[in-house]
Amino acid sequence: MVWLQLADGKLRTFTYPLAARSEAFRVMFRFDQKKIYNFPDMNVKIGKELLYFVYNGRMKEDADVKELLVVTDKFLIGSLKDACVRILKRSIIDDDNWKEFFLLGDRCNVDLLRQLGLEHFKKFGRRIVKKPGWNEQLSKADHATLFELLLF
């Protein structure tokens, strides 16, 4: 039994289910046998959703899929990553969230999500750039993102 110390609290869990689903946890528990593991960049809500998946093999209906996708990359949980991508690819991408999909795909190395965001921008870019706040969004984007948008 171990404790996961998270940004806003602690969760108690068993090592075996985590090690069975996650290569990262498997290595962590094998070489660093502590009772408390610190993850200050994850909150209790996401920690509970992660543990739910680990123990049940599925996500809760109201799971924060985007946040879970980020966690899957950190802990190398391929089955959860696949489940998140399956749900997200069915999402409706619009003028307000296309960039979020693009950046999430980039951050989590999911080309499909990046492509979905880029395709929406390609289709509706003229409309998107006329929206209020576009200049501010553009000024906050990193150079690689801008370059890719221009090439697309």
MIDRENVO-368119 format. One record per atom (N, C-alpha, C, O): residue in one letter; atom name; y, x, z. Coordinates in pm, whole numbers, plus 50000, padded with zeros to 5 digits. Each point is the difference from the previous one (the first is absolute). Layout:
N
+---------+-------+-------+-------+-------+
: residuo : atomo :     y :     x :     z :
+---------+-------+-------+-------+-------+
:       A :    CA :     Y :     X :     Z :
...
+---------+-------+-------+-------+-------+
REM end
This chain:
152
+---------+-------+-------+-------+-------+
: residuo : atomo :     y :     x :     z :
+---------+-------+-------+-------+-------+
:       M :     N : 49883 : 50085 : 50000 :
:       M :    CA : 50117 : 49915 : 50000 :
:       M :     C : 50124 : 50090 : 50000 :
:       M :     O : 50006 : 50099 : 50072 :
:       V :     N : 50092 : 49863 : 49844 :
:       V :    CA : 50125 : 50075 : 49991 :
:       V :     C : 50118 : 49904 : 49999 :
:       V :     O : 49985 : 49880 : 49977 :
:       W :     N : 50131 : 50175 : 50048 :
:       W :    CA : 50125 : 49926 : 49992 :
:       W :     C : 50079 : 50050 : 49879 :
:       W :     O : 50005 : 50120 : 49973 :
:       L :     N : 50054 : 49788 : 49955 :
:       L :    CA : 50094 : 50034 : 49893 :
:       L :     C : 50140 : 49973 : 50054 :
:       L :     O : 50037 : 49885 : 50023 :
:       Q :     N : 50039 : 50220 : 49997 :
:       Q :    CA : 50138 : 49987 : 50048 :
:       Q :     C : 50088 : 49979 : 49877 :
:       Q :     O : 50013 : 50089 : 49916 :
:       L :     N : 50047 : 49794 : 50075 :
:       L :    CA : 50079 : 49963 : 49883 :
:       L :     C : 50148 : 49996 : 50036 :
:       L :     O : 50037 : 50021 : 50116 :
:       A :     N : 50047 : 49951 : 49788 :
:       A :    CA : 50145 : 50002 : 50021 :
:       A :     C : 50044 : 49907 : 50112 :
:       A :     O : 50091 : 50032 : 50075 :
:       D :     N : 49844 : 49853 : 49935 :
:       D :    CA : 50045 : 49900 : 50097 :
:       D :     C : 49890 : 49953 : 50096 :
:       D :     O : 50009 : 49891 : 50055 :
:       G :     N : 49890 : 50191 : 49966 :
:       G :    CA : 49895 : 49963 : 50095 :
:       G :     C : 49871 : 50075 : 49975 :
:       G :     O : 49995 : 50093 : 49919 :
:       K :     N : 49899 : 49866 : 50151 :
:       K :    CA : 49869 : 50065 : 49987 :
:       K :     C : 49893 : 49897 : 49966 :
:       K :     O : 50009 : 49883 : 50037 :
:       L :     N : 49890 : 50165 : 49890 :
:       L :    CA : 49882 : 49918 : 49970 :
:       L :     C : 49876 : 50079 : 50039 :
:       L :     O : 49991 : 50120 : 49976 :
:       R :     N : 49913 : 49811 : 50082 :
:       R :    CA : 49874 : 50062 : 50038 :
:       R :     C : 49895 : 49964 : 49896 :
:       R :     O : 49991 : 49885 : 49957 :
:       T :     N : 49928 : 50213 : 50004 :
:       T :    CA : 49898 : 49975 : 49899 :
:       T :     C : 49884 : 50098 : 50015 :
:       T :     O : 50008 : 50096 : 50077 :
:       F :     N : 49887 : 49878 : 49850 :
:       F :    CA : 49886 : 50090 : 49997 :
:       F :     C : 50013 : 50096 : 49883 :
:       F :     O : 50059 : 49966 : 49898 :
:       T :     N : 49887 : 50152 : 50116 :
:       T :    CA : 50011 : 50100 : 49894 :
:       T :     C : 49906 : 49972 : 49883 :
:       T :     O : 50035 : 50029 : 49886 :
:       Y :     N : 49849 : 49916 : 50140 :
:       Y :    CA : 49899 : 49986 : 49893 :
:       Y :     C : 50047 : 49913 : 49883 :
:       Y :     O : 49986 : 50043 : 49885 :
:       P :     N : 50068 : 49840 : 50139 :
:       P :    CA : 50045 : 49921 : 49883 :
:       P :     C : 50111 : 50070 : 49921 :
:       P :     O : 50000 : 49996 : 49877 :
:       L :     N : 50094 : 50067 : 50193 :
:       L :    CA : 50107 : 50071 : 49930 :
:       L :     C : 49943 : 50116 : 49917 :
:       L :     O : 50038 : 50018 : 49885 :
:       A :     N : 49873 : 50058 : 50175 :
:       A :    CA : 49941 : 50114 : 49929 :
:       A :     C : 49914 : 49954 : 49882 :
:       A :     O : 49992 : 50069 : 49899 :
:       A :     N : 49946 : 49815 : 50114 :
:       A :    CA : 49916 : 49949 : 49890 :
:       A :     C : 50083 : 49959 : 49878 :
:       A :     O : 49954 : 50016 : 49887 :
:       R :     N : 50166 : 49934 : 50135 :
:       R :    CA : 50083 : 49952 : 49888 :
:       R :     C : 50103 : 50101 : 49951 :
:       R :     O : 50052 : 49987 : 49889 :
:       S :     N : 49977 : 50114 : 50193 :
:       S :    CA : 50111 : 50090 : 49968 :
:       S :     C : 49960 : 50146 : 50009 :
:       S :     O : 49958 : 50049 : 50105 :
:       E :     N : 50055 : 50020 : 49784 :
:       E :    CA : 49974 : 50144 : 49998 :
:       E :     C : 50093 : 50074 : 50094 :
:       E :     O : 49959 : 50094 : 50068 :
:       A :     N : 50166 : 49865 : 49937 :
:       A :    CA : 50098 : 50066 : 50087 :
:       A :     C : 49962 : 49986 : 50147 :
:       A :     O : 50003 : 50097 : 50075 :
:       F :     N : 49961 : 49782 : 49966 :
:       F :    CA : 49957 : 49980 : 50139 :
:       F :     C : 49870 : 50075 : 50028 :
:       F :     O : 49983 : 50056 : 50109 :
:       R :     N : 49927 : 49945 : 49796 :
:       R :    CA : 49873 : 50070 : 50018 :
:       R :     C : 50024 : 50147 : 50033 :
:       R :     O : 49942 : 50054 : 50094 :
:       V :     N : 50144 : 50010 : 49829 :
:       V :    CA : 50033 : 50141 : 50024 :
:       V :     C : 50074 : 50017 : 50132 :
:       V :     O : 49972 : 50092 : 50077 :
:       M :     N : 50123 : 49819 : 49948 :
:       M :    CA : 50080 : 50006 : 50123 :
:       M :     C : 49910 : 49992 : 50124 :
:       M :     O : 50014 : 50080 : 50093 :
:       F :     N : 49897 : 49825 : 49908 :
:       F :    CA : 49914 : 49981 : 50118 :
:       F :     C : 49897 : 50112 : 50014 :
:       F :     O : 49955 : 50030 : 50111 :
:       R :     N : 50008 : 50028 : 49779 :
:       R :    CA : 49900 : 50107 : 50005 :
:       R :     C : 50057 : 50130 : 50056 :
:       R :     O : 49933 : 50069 : 50077 :
:       F :     N : 50190 : 49963 : 49884 :
:       F :    CA : 50056 : 50129 : 50036 :
:       F :     C : 50105 : 49995 : 50110 :
:       F :     O : 50038 : 50104 : 50054 :
:       D :     N : 50008 : 49779 : 49979 :
:       D :    CA : 50106 : 49988 : 50101 :
:       D :     C : 49965 : 49884 : 50092 :
:       D :     O : 50052 : 49890 : 49984 :
:       Q :     N : 49863 : 50135 : 50110 :
:       Q :    CA : 49946 : 49893 : 50083 :
:       Q :     C : 50091 : 49971 : 50118 :
:       Q :     O : 49978 : 50047 : 50112 :
:       K :     N : 50125 : 49874 : 49860 :
:       K :    CA : 50095 : 49959 : 50103 :
:       K :     C : 49973 : 49855 : 50037 :
:       K :     O : 49918 : 49932 : 49937 :
:       K :     N : 50150 : 50023 : 50164 :
:       K :    CA : 49990 : 49859 : 50040 :
:       K :     C : 50117 : 49918 : 49947 :
:       K :     O : 49991 : 49878 : 49987 :
:       I :     N : 50120 : 50191 : 49981 :
:       I :    CA : 50118 : 49932 : 49947 :
:       I :     C : 50044 : 50071 : 49872 :
:       I :     O : 50015 : 50122 : 49998 :
:       Y :     N : 50004 : 49800 : 49896 :
:       Y :    CA : 50047 : 50053 : 49872 :
:       Y :     C : 50134 : 49934 : 49970 :
:       Y :     O : 50013 : 49878 : 50006 :
:       N :     N : 50086 : 50205 : 49961 :
:       N :    CA : 50137 : 49953 : 49979 :
:       N :     C : 50030 : 49976 : 49853 :
:       N :     O : 49977 : 50087 : 49915 :
:       F :     N : 50073 : 49795 : 50055 :
:       F :    CA : 50045 : 49963 : 49866 :
:       F :     C : 50135 : 49930 : 50012 :
:       F :     O : 50007 : 49878 : 49991 :
:       P :     N : 50099 : 50200 : 50029 :
:       P :    CA : 50132 : 49941 : 50026 :
:       P :     C : 50061 : 49927 : 49880 :
:       P :     O : 50099 : 49928 : 50015 :
:       D :     N : 49843 : 50090 : 49866 :
:       D :    CA : 50054 : 49933 : 49882 :
:       D :     C : 49929 : 49868 : 49968 :
:       D :     O : 50024 : 49941 : 49895 :
:       M :     N : 49888 : 50014 : 50195 :
:       M :    CA : 49930 : 49873 : 49979 :
:       M :     C : 50025 : 49909 : 50121 :
:       M :     O : 49993 : 50045 : 50115 :
:       N :     N : 50036 : 49829 : 49858 :
:       N :    CA : 50023 : 49907 : 50112 :
:       N :     C : 49871 : 49926 : 50036 :
:       N :     O : 49901 : 50007 : 49927 :
:       V :     N : 50102 : 49924 : 50185 :
:       V :    CA : 49882 : 49931 : 50052 :
:       V :     C : 49952 : 49892 : 49903 :
:       V :     O : 49879 : 49983 : 49982 :
:       K :     N : 50213 : 49945 : 49956 :
:       K :    CA : 49961 : 49894 : 49907 :
:       K :     C : 49912 : 50057 : 49888 :
:       K :     O : 49895 : 49945 : 49970 :
:       I :     N : 50149 : 50163 : 49969 :
:       I :    CA : 49923 : 50062 : 49891 :
:       I :     C : 49872 : 50063 : 50056 :
:       I :     O : 49896 : 49996 : 49935 :
:       G :     N : 50113 : 50062 : 50185 :
:       G :    CA : 49880 : 50055 : 50064 :
:       G :     C : 49894 : 49894 : 50021 :
:       G :     O : 49882 : 50025 : 49975 :
:       K :     N : 50158 : 49857 : 50070 :
:       K :    CA : 49905 : 49890 : 50019 :
:       K :     C : 49940 : 49955 : 49867 :
:       K :     O : 49881 : 49971 : 49992 :
:       E :     N : 50202 : 50024 : 49904 :
:       E :    CA : 49950 : 49960 : 49869 :
:       E :     C : 49901 : 50104 : 49945 :
:       E :     O : 49900 : 49965 : 49938 :
:       L :     N : 50130 : 50162 : 50087 :
:       L :    CA : 49909 : 50107 : 49959 :
:       L :     C : 49867 : 49987 : 50072 :
:       L :     O : 49894 : 50008 : 49937 :
:       L :     N : 50110 : 49973 : 50194 :
:       L :    CA : 49877 : 49986 : 50078 :
:       L :     C : 49923 : 49874 : 49960 :
:       L :     O : 49877 : 50002 : 49998 :
:       Y :     N : 50193 : 49891 : 49971 :
:       Y :    CA : 49934 : 49878 : 49954 :
:       Y :     C : 49917 : 50031 : 49875 :
:       Y :     O : 49884 : 49959 : 49989 :
:       F :     N : 50177 : 50112 : 49918 :
:       F :    CA : 49927 : 50036 : 49877 :
:       F :     C : 49882 : 50092 : 50032 :
:       F :     O : 49891 : 49980 : 49947 :
:       V :     N : 50131 : 50118 : 50136 :
:       V :    CA : 49894 : 50095 : 50035 :
:       V :     C : 49880 : 49927 : 50059 :
:       V :     O : 49886 : 50030 : 49966 :
:       Y :     N : 50139 : 49876 : 50122 :
:       Y :    CA : 49891 : 49930 : 50068 :
:       Y :     C : 49939 : 49887 : 49916 :
:       Y :     O : 49882 : 49969 : 50016 :
:       N :     N : 50197 : 49970 : 49895 :
:       N :    CA : 49953 : 49880 : 49928 :
:       N :     C : 49978 : 50021 : 49851 :
:       N :     O : 49937 : 49917 : 49934 :
:       G :     N : 50114 : 50192 : 50011 :
:       G :    CA : 49983 : 50024 : 49858 :
:       G :     C : 50087 : 49914 : 49911 :
:       G :     O : 49978 : 49993 : 49879 :
:       R :     N : 50120 : 49942 : 50180 :
:       R :    CA : 50094 : 49917 : 49922 :
:       R :     C : 50134 : 49995 : 50074 :
:       R :     O : 50009 : 50031 : 50119 :
:       M :     N : 50093 : 49930 : 49808 :
:       M :    CA : 50132 : 49988 : 50060 :
:       M :     C : 50022 : 49859 : 50052 :
:       M :     O : 49935 : 49905 : 49958 :
:       K :     N : 50159 : 50084 : 50136 :
:       K :    CA : 50042 : 49868 : 50046 :
:       K :     C : 50077 : 49933 : 49886 :
:       K :     O : 50054 : 50068 : 49913 :
:       E :     N : 49949 : 49801 : 50090 :
:       E :    CA : 50072 : 49924 : 49897 :
:       E :     C : 50149 : 50037 : 49995 :
:       E :     O : 50059 : 50005 : 49893 :
:       D :     N : 50000 : 50019 : 50224 :
:       D :    CA : 50143 : 50027 : 50007 :
:       D :     C : 50032 : 50149 : 50012 :
:       D :     O : 50106 : 50036 : 50049 :
:       A :     N : 49803 : 50050 : 49905 :
:       A :    CA : 50018 : 50145 : 50012 :
:       A :     C : 50122 : 50048 : 49922 :
:       A :     O : 50033 : 49946 : 49894 :
:       D :     N : 50033 : 50155 : 50158 :
:       D :    CA : 50111 : 50065 : 49931 :
:       D :     C : 49940 : 50101 : 49903 :
:       D :     O : 49983 : 50118 : 50034 :
:       V :     N : 49986 : 49836 : 49848 :
:       V :    CA : 49924 : 50078 : 49903 :
:       V :     C : 50072 : 50128 : 49959 :
:       V :     O : 49937 : 50105 : 49985 :
:       K :     N : 50193 : 49888 : 49999 :
:       K :    CA : 50075 : 50119 : 49958 :
:       K :     C : 49995 : 50108 : 50108 :
:       K :     O : 49981 : 50118 : 49968 :
:       E :     N : 50036 : 49844 : 50157 :
:       E :    CA : 49993 : 50097 : 50109 :
:       E :     C : 49858 : 50055 : 50016 :
:       E :     O : 49982 : 50119 : 50026 :
:       L :     N : 49919 : 49795 : 49957 :
:       L :    CA : 49861 : 50046 : 50008 :
:       L :     C : 49968 : 50099 : 49890 :
:       L :     O : 49923 : 50094 : 50021 :
:       L :     N : 50134 : 49885 : 49860 :
:       L :    CA : 49976 : 50093 : 49891 :
:       L :     C : 50049 : 50140 : 50037 :
:       L :     O : 49934 : 50099 : 49970 :
:       V :     N : 50181 : 49908 : 50093 :
:       V :    CA : 50053 : 50130 : 50043 :
:       V :     C : 49904 : 50066 : 50100 :
:       V :     O : 49976 : 50120 : 49994 :
:       V :     N : 49971 : 49800 : 50098 :
:       V :    CA : 49907 : 50052 : 50101 :
:       V :     C : 49871 : 50049 : 49935 :
:       V :     O : 49942 : 50099 : 50045 :
:       T :     N : 50012 : 49833 : 49850 :
:       T :    CA : 49874 : 50041 : 49936 :
:       T :     C : 50010 : 50141 : 49946 :
:       T :     O : 49903 : 50075 : 50005 :
:       D :     N : 50212 : 49960 : 49944 :
:       D :    CA : 50018 : 50137 : 49949 :
:       D :     C : 49994 : 50101 : 50113 :
:       D :     O : 49940 : 50107 : 49985 :
:       K :     N : 50121 : 49860 : 50126 :
:       K :    CA : 50002 : 50092 : 50114 :
:       K :     C : 49861 : 50024 : 50056 :
:       K :     O : 49964 : 50113 : 50034 :
:       F :     N : 49957 : 49780 : 49977 :
:       F :    CA : 49870 : 50009 : 50066 :
:       F :     C : 49882 : 50003 : 49903 :
:       F :     O : 49884 : 50001 : 50042 :
:       L :     N : 50145 : 50002 : 49829 :
:       L :    CA : 49896 : 50011 : 49897 :
:       L :     C : 49893 : 49891 : 50013 :
:       L :     O : 49881 : 50028 : 50016 :
:       I :     N : 50166 : 49848 : 49978 :
:       I :    CA : 49909 : 49886 : 50007 :
:       I :     C : 50000 : 49933 : 49862 :
:       I :     O : 50076 : 49907 : 49974 :
:       G :     N : 49837 : 50143 : 49940 :
:       G :    CA : 49998 : 49955 : 49861 :
:       G :     C : 49973 : 49852 : 49983 :
:       G :     O : 50060 : 49936 : 49914 :
:       S :     N : 49851 : 50009 : 50167 :
:       S :    CA : 49967 : 49858 : 49984 :
:       S :     C : 50120 : 49911 : 50036 :
:       S :     O : 50020 : 49896 : 49937 :
:       L :     N : 50059 : 50144 : 50162 :
:       L :    CA : 50121 : 49925 : 50034 :
:       L :     C : 50107 : 50017 : 49893 :
:       L :     O : 50071 : 49906 : 49967 :
:       K :     N : 49939 : 50214 : 49979 :
:       K :    CA : 50096 : 50024 : 49892 :
:       K :     C : 49967 : 49911 : 49880 :
:       K :     O : 50090 : 49939 : 49942 :
:       D :     N : 49783 : 50056 : 50021 :
:       D :    CA : 49958 : 49916 : 49887 :
:       D :     C : 50033 : 49853 : 50026 :
:       D :     O : 50048 : 49929 : 49911 :
:       A :     N : 49927 : 50025 : 50211 :
:       A :    CA : 50028 : 49860 : 50036 :
:       A :     C : 50151 : 49972 : 49991 :
:       A :     O : 50041 : 49896 : 49950 :
:       C :     N : 50039 : 50196 : 50098 :
:       C :    CA : 50147 : 49983 : 49994 :
:       C :     C : 50048 : 49993 : 49855 :
:       C :     O : 50082 : 49914 : 49966 :
:       V :     N : 49868 : 50174 : 49951 :
:       V :    CA : 50043 : 50003 : 49859 :
:       V :     C : 49957 : 49871 : 49930 :
:       V :     O : 50076 : 49945 : 49920 :
:       R :     N : 49804 : 50006 : 50109 :
:       R :    CA : 49955 : 49873 : 49939 :
:       R :     C : 50096 : 49886 : 50034 :
:       R :     O : 50031 : 49917 : 49914 :
:       I :     N : 50014 : 50079 : 50209 :
:       I :    CA : 50093 : 49893 : 50041 :
:       I :     C : 50137 : 50021 : 49938 :
:       I :     O : 50060 : 49906 : 49948 :
:       L :     N : 49990 : 50216 : 50057 :
:       L :    CA : 50135 : 50026 : 49950 :
:       L :     C : 50011 : 49981 : 49849 :
:       L :     O : 50104 : 49956 : 49951 :
:       K :     N : 49792 : 50075 : 49976 :
:       K :    CA : 50010 : 49984 : 49854 :
:       K :     C : 50009 : 49854 : 49959 :
:       K :     O : 50039 : 49969 : 49887 :
:       R :     N : 49923 : 49940 : 50204 :
:       R :    CA : 50013 : 49856 : 49972 :
:       R :     C : 50136 : 49946 : 50045 :
:       R :     O : 50032 : 49884 : 49977 :
:       S :     N : 50047 : 50201 : 50086 :
:       S :    CA : 50131 : 49956 : 50048 :
:       S :     C : 50094 : 49976 : 49884 :
:       S :     O : 49984 : 50055 : 49891 :
:       I :     N : 50114 : 49862 : 50135 :
:       I :    CA : 50102 : 49974 : 49900 :
:       I :     C : 50106 : 50109 : 50014 :
:       I :     O : 50058 : 50019 : 50107 :
:       I :     N : 49966 : 50051 : 49784 :
:       I :    CA : 50101 : 50105 : 50000 :
:       I :     C : 50125 : 49941 : 49935 :
:       I :     O : 49994 : 49941 : 49892 :
:       D :     N : 50119 : 50076 : 50178 :
:       D :    CA : 50124 : 49941 : 49950 :
:       D :     C : 50111 : 50104 : 50002 :
:       D :     O : 49978 : 50117 : 50030 :
:       D :     N : 50142 : 49837 : 49938 :
:       D :    CA : 50115 : 50091 : 49992 :
:       D :     C : 50034 : 50063 : 50134 :
:       D :     O : 50064 : 50105 : 50003 :
:       D :     N : 49896 : 49832 : 50106 :
:       D :    CA : 50034 : 50053 : 50132 :
:       D :     C : 49895 : 50095 : 50056 :
:       D :     O : 50033 : 50086 : 50082 :
:       N :     N : 49841 : 49902 : 49876 :
:       N :    CA : 49897 : 50084 : 50061 :
:       N :     C : 49933 : 50099 : 49905 :
:       N :     O : 49912 : 50074 : 50043 :
:       W :     N : 50127 : 49931 : 49832 :
:       W :    CA : 49936 : 50090 : 49904 :
:       W :     C : 50009 : 50145 : 50046 :
:       W :     O : 49904 : 50076 : 49987 :
:       K :     N : 50210 : 49961 : 50067 :
:       K :    CA : 50021 : 50138 : 50043 :
:       K :     C : 49909 : 50032 : 50120 :
:       K :     O : 49949 : 50112 : 50011 :
:       E :     N : 50032 : 49792 : 50077 :
:       E :    CA : 49912 : 50020 : 50115 :
:       E :     C : 49857 : 50028 : 49953 :
:       E :     O : 49933 : 50088 : 50055 :
:       F :     N : 50020 : 49838 : 49845 :
:       F :    CA : 49866 : 50024 : 49946 :
:       F :     C : 49992 : 50138 : 49936 :
:       F :     O : 49903 : 50074 : 50020 :
:       F :     N : 50199 : 49960 : 49904 :
:       F :    CA : 50003 : 50131 : 49935 :
:       F :     C : 49995 : 50112 : 50104 :
:       F :     O : 49919 : 50093 : 49988 :
:       L :     N : 50165 : 49900 : 50113 :
:       L :    CA : 50005 : 50105 : 50102 :
:       L :     C : 49875 : 50002 : 50088 :
:       L :     O : 49954 : 50107 : 50038 :
:       L :     N : 49991 : 49776 : 49993 :
:       L :    CA : 49877 : 49994 : 50078 :
:       L :     C : 49885 : 50063 : 49922 :
:       L :     O : 49920 : 50076 : 50056 :
:       G :     N : 50072 : 49893 : 49816 :
:       G :    CA : 49897 : 50062 : 49916 :
:       G :     C : 50016 : 50150 : 49994 :
:       G :     O : 49902 : 50074 : 50001 :
:       D :     N : 50222 : 49972 : 49992 :
:       D :    CA : 50027 : 50143 : 49997 :
:       D :     C : 49962 : 50065 : 50133 :
:       D :     O : 49934 : 50104 : 50002 :
:       R :     N : 50106 : 49834 : 50107 :
:       R :    CA : 49973 : 50056 : 50134 :
:       R :     C : 49851 : 50005 : 50031 :
:       R :     O : 49953 : 50096 : 50062 :
:       C :     N : 49974 : 49801 : 49896 :
:       C :    CA : 49857 : 49990 : 50035 :
:       C :     C : 49909 : 50042 : 49886 :
:       C :     O : 49878 : 49983 : 50008 :
:       N :     N : 50180 : 50072 : 49887 :
:       N :    CA : 49923 : 50049 : 49887 :
:       N :     C : 49914 : 49890 : 49936 :
:       N :     O : 49881 : 50018 : 49976 :
:       V :     N : 50184 : 49869 : 49996 :
:       V :    CA : 49933 : 49887 : 49934 :
:       V :     C : 50077 : 49973 : 49871 :
:       V :     O : 50100 : 49929 : 49999 :
:       D :     N : 49850 : 50129 : 49893 :
:       D :    CA : 50070 : 49988 : 49872 :
:       D :     C : 50018 : 49856 : 49955 :
:       D :     O : 50101 : 49966 : 49938 :
:       L :     N : 49803 : 49948 : 50092 :
:       L :    CA : 50010 : 49860 : 49960 :
:       L :     C : 50126 : 49934 : 50056 :
:       L :     O : 50070 : 49929 : 49928 :
:       L :     N : 49960 : 50095 : 50200 :
:       L :    CA : 50119 : 49939 : 50059 :
:       L :     C : 50128 : 50059 : 49940 :
:       L :     O : 50097 : 49928 : 49977 :
:       R :     N : 49902 : 50202 : 49998 :
:       R :    CA : 50115 : 50063 : 49935 :
:       R :     C : 50024 : 49936 : 49863 :
:       R :     O : 50113 : 49966 : 49965 :
:       Q :     N : 49779 : 50019 : 49959 :
:       Q :    CA : 50010 : 49943 : 49866 :
:       Q :     C : 50050 : 49856 : 50003 :
:       Q :     O : 50082 : 49962 : 49916 :
:       L :     N : 49869 : 49959 : 50180 :
:       L :    CA : 50045 : 49861 : 50010 :
:       L :     C : 50151 : 49993 : 50024 :
:       L :     O : 50070 : 49919 : 49939 :
:       G :     N : 49979 : 50167 : 50150 :
:       G :    CA : 50143 : 50005 : 50027 :
:       G :     C : 50079 : 50044 : 49877 :
:       G :     O : 50102 : 49941 : 49967 :
:       L :     N : 49850 : 50164 : 49967 :
:       L :    CA : 50068 : 50051 : 49880 :
:       L :     C : 50000 : 49898 : 49886 :
:       L :     O : 50099 : 49985 : 49929 :
:       E :     N : 49790 : 49946 : 50055 :
:       E :    CA : 49992 : 49900 : 49893 :
:       E :     C : 50099 : 49887 : 50023 :
:       E :     O : 50061 : 49950 : 49905 :
:       H :     N : 49955 : 50010 : 50221 :
:       H :    CA : 50099 : 49896 : 50028 :
:       H :     C : 50140 : 50051 : 49967 :
:       H :     O : 50081 : 49928 : 49942 :
:       F :     N : 49947 : 50195 : 50095 :
:       F :    CA : 50132 : 50057 : 49970 :
:       F :     C : 50021 : 50010 : 49850 :
:       F :     O : 50110 : 49973 : 49950 :
:       K :     N : 49787 : 50067 : 49977 :
:       K :    CA : 50012 : 50011 : 49855 :
:       K :     C : 50031 : 49865 : 49937 :
:       K :     O : 50082 : 49989 : 49909 :
:       K :     N : 49851 : 49907 : 50141 :
:       K :    CA : 50018 : 49866 : 49945 :
:       K :     C : 50136 : 49939 : 50036 :
:       K :     O : 50065 : 49937 : 49917 :
:       F :     N : 49978 : 50084 : 50208 :
:       F :    CA : 50117 : 49930 : 50051 :
:       F :     C : 50112 : 50094 : 50046 :
:       F :     O : 50088 : 49959 : 50075 :
:       G :     N : 49908 : 50165 : 49881 :
:       G :    CA : 50096 : 50100 : 50044 :
:       G :     C : 50145 : 49963 : 49975 :
:       G :     O : 50086 : 50025 : 50085 :
:       R :     N : 49942 : 49915 : 49801 :
:       R :    CA : 50139 : 49960 : 49970 :
:       R :     C : 50052 : 49902 : 50105 :
:       R :     O : 50116 : 50008 : 50041 :
:       R :     N : 49800 : 49901 : 50000 :
:       R :    CA : 50038 : 49902 : 50102 :
:       R :     C : 50011 : 50067 : 50138 :
:       R :     O : 50092 : 49971 : 50076 :
:       I :     N : 49815 : 50119 : 49953 :
:       I :    CA : 49997 : 50066 : 50131 :
:       I :     C : 50126 : 50084 : 50023 :
:       I :     O : 50058 : 49997 : 50108 :
:       V :     N : 49984 : 50078 : 49791 :
:       V :    CA : 50115 : 50090 : 50018 :
:       V :     C : 50131 : 49924 : 50013 :
:       V :     O : 50101 : 50058 : 50041 :
:       K :     N : 49900 : 49814 : 49924 :
:       K :    CA : 50122 : 49920 : 50015 :
:       K :     C : 50011 : 49935 : 50137 :
:       K :     O : 50103 : 49941 : 50034 :
:       K :     N : 49790 : 50069 : 50046 :
:       K :    CA : 49999 : 49938 : 50132 :
:       K :     C : 50093 : 50076 : 50095 :
:       K :     O : 50013 : 50122 : 49990 :
:       P :     N : 50051 : 49806 : 50101 :
:       P :    CA : 50084 : 50067 : 50100 :
:       P :     C : 49916 : 50098 : 50082 :
:       P :     O : 49886 : 49969 : 50038 :
:       G :     N : 50169 : 50146 : 49989 :
:       G :    CA : 49932 : 50099 : 50082 :
:       G :     C : 49915 : 50098 : 49920 :
:       G :     O : 49943 : 50093 : 50057 :
:       W :     N : 50047 : 49887 : 49812 :
:       W :    CA : 49918 : 50090 : 49919 :
:       W :     C : 50050 : 50143 : 50009 :
:       W :     O : 49919 : 50093 : 50012 :
:       N :     N : 50211 : 49927 : 49982 :
:       N :    CA : 50055 : 50136 : 50006 :
:       N :     C : 49965 : 50070 : 50130 :
:       N :     O : 49970 : 50120 : 50001 :
:       E :     N : 50032 : 49805 : 50111 :
:       E :    CA : 49964 : 50058 : 50128 :
:       E :     C : 49852 : 50039 : 50002 :
:       E :     O : 49963 : 50106 : 50051 :
:       Q :     N : 49952 : 49807 : 49895 :
:       Q :    CA : 49857 : 50031 : 49992 :
:       Q :     C : 49977 : 50125 : 49917 :
:       Q :     O : 49919 : 50086 : 50035 :
:       L :     N : 50152 : 49923 : 49856 :
:       L :    CA : 49985 : 50114 : 49910 :
:       L :     C : 50045 : 50129 : 50068 :
:       L :     O : 49935 : 50104 : 49983 :
:       S :     N : 50173 : 49890 : 50091 :
:       S :    CA : 50049 : 50121 : 50065 :
:       S :     C : 49907 : 50048 : 50111 :
:       S :     O : 50003 : 50118 : 50036 :
:       K :     N : 49914 : 49792 : 50020 :
:       K :    CA : 49906 : 50038 : 50106 :
:       K :     C : 49867 : 50050 : 49946 :
:       K :     O : 49920 : 50058 : 50074 :
:       A :     N : 50054 : 49922 : 49797 :
:       A :    CA : 49871 : 50038 : 49942 :
:       A :     C : 49991 : 50152 : 49985 :
:       A :     O : 50101 : 50066 : 49974 :
:       D :     N : 49780 : 49988 : 50042 :
:       D :    CA : 49984 : 50144 : 49980 :
:       D :     C : 49998 : 50031 : 49851 :
:       D :     O : 49988 : 49910 : 49917 :
:       H :     N : 50025 : 50216 : 50050 :
:       H :    CA : 50012 : 50042 : 49859 :
:       H :     C : 49874 : 49970 : 49919 :
:       H :     O : 50010 : 49962 : 49883 :
:       A :     N : 49874 : 50055 : 50176 :
:       A :    CA : 49875 : 49973 : 49927 :
:       A :     C : 49991 : 49852 : 49963 :
:       A :     O : 49955 : 49967 : 49890 :
:       T :     N : 50087 : 49945 : 50200 :
:       T :    CA : 49997 : 49857 : 49973 :
:       T :     C : 50095 : 49966 : 49886 :
:       T :     O : 49963 : 49928 : 49907 :
:       L :     N : 50158 : 50124 : 50100 :
:       L :    CA : 50098 : 49975 : 49894 :
:       L :     C : 49950 : 50049 : 49865 :
:       L :     O : 50012 : 49931 : 49899 :
:       F :     N : 49931 : 50189 : 50101 :
:       F :    CA : 49949 : 50058 : 49876 :
:       F :     C : 49892 : 49912 : 49940 :
:       F :     O : 50000 : 49975 : 49880 :
:       E :     N : 49908 : 49979 : 50202 :
:       E :    CA : 49892 : 49917 : 49950 :
:       E :     C : 50053 : 49867 : 49946 :
:       E :     O : 49953 : 49952 : 49897 :
:       L :     N : 50144 : 49989 : 50170 :
:       L :    CA : 50059 : 49876 : 49951 :
:       L :     C : 50068 : 50020 : 49865 :
:       L :     O : 49990 : 49916 : 49912 :
:       L :     N : 50077 : 50195 : 50073 :
:       L :    CA : 50068 : 50028 : 49875 :
:       L :     C : 49901 : 50025 : 49885 :
:       L :     O : 50025 : 49961 : 49886 :
:       L :     N : 49864 : 50103 : 50145 :
:       L :    CA : 49899 : 50028 : 49897 :
:       L :     C : 49921 : 49877 : 49961 :
:       L :     O : 49951 : 49990 : 49888 :
:       F :     N : 50037 : 49918 : 50205 :
:       F :    CA : 49918 : 49882 : 49975 :
:       F :     C : 50069 : 49912 : 49905 :
:       F :     O : 49949 : 49894 : 49965 :
+---------+-------+-------+-------+-------+
REM end
